[in-house]
């Protein structure tokens, strides 16, 4: 039987795949394959972190941008920058040894660290281990004295920061995108053109969909049009009704009827169904992505308490409570845990890290004065707010702290990416929050 697409178009996404062909679909036009250039978050092994370039360098690149392309680099778990050496010409073979290693010690993996894609572990002549990124052995510089120091950059014209250069997502069928983060996913996830999460299941065979009949009332196949052709890791699965369905790495893809807005991934709550992700990105087990009452995605504790960071209020630089600016990591490190001590911690509760927690990716660990560990994200220690009583509350956002006429700080929501909106008037009609709170 040939499926009449006119009967199911409202429930399915039709995706074509030739360069300039377009197809009207229920007043929606879906074009052909495309190369997407939007960035995706990086993947790092245990004990390797991602640091931002100091703002003094970033501002020289673009006055209004705190995190331009190429503005991040890899570091160890204490934040010490990692470098590559031009003298290492053979993949995975370090040549900075003995005297050289006094100034440029090897970046040594933790005992419990394991290789992941792009990251390998080499064995040095002295039988110690060393991180290798895309074939290049990694080193630290003895002259770097503090987290995110980059004094070794360009040394002798042969030493270079191990930069994280935001990459293109690659060639994908048109109408399929990558969302940097979605609810409860472990990394950047594939979506359709509406931003609805794509899923795969444990029941389909490679290249063959077994979801038919009543199954398709909840799970809508991502249909490939008749002109679609496989591309890269994207193939076309066969269906019992004769239609064609997009598959990623052999897994047929679907959208879920229960997702009501872009970024939802409620389908993962059903046994055997998983969001289709591009790669795994680290997030602590005691952290989740959650929605505020307005529907904005933020980091929260597992019980659901919204997380905040204390930032500097800059006048006239586009960084204020109503802007979309990116926090500068060195501001977070400068404020540190001393930004909220004593009575402040009765209102703003430090988000404790387990004793065995290990820094990874954008997540690091800071030690408070009394010795307890606290999670930090992109350099900023994290807190919950005593005034938030239920999951989704975010009444502490934009709370100002006036230390003196030239030092003003404020509490901002912690988001996986810069918010595409302002926080003003999120809670119109909600109980008023205090004008000032904190120290």
Secondary structure, DSSP 8 states (H G I E B T S, - for coil): ----HHHHGGG-EEE--STT--EEETTEEE---EEE---------TTEEEEE--HHHHHHH-TT-SS-TT-EEEEETT--B-EEETT--STT-----THHHHHS-B----TT---BTTEEEEE-TTS-EEEEETTEE-B--TT--STT--TTTTGGGTEEE-EE-----EEE-TTEEEES--TT-SS-EEEETT--B-EEESSSBTTB----TTHHHHEEEEEE-TT---BTTEEEEE-TTS-EEEEETTEE-EEETT--STT--GGGGSTTEEE-BSS-----TTEEEEE-TT--EEEEETT--B-EEEEE--SSSS-STT------HHHHHHHTGGGS-TTHHHHEEE-B--TT---BBTEEEEE-TTS-EEEEETTEE-EEETT--STT--TTTTEEEEEETTEEEEEEE--SS--SS--TTTTTTS----SB---
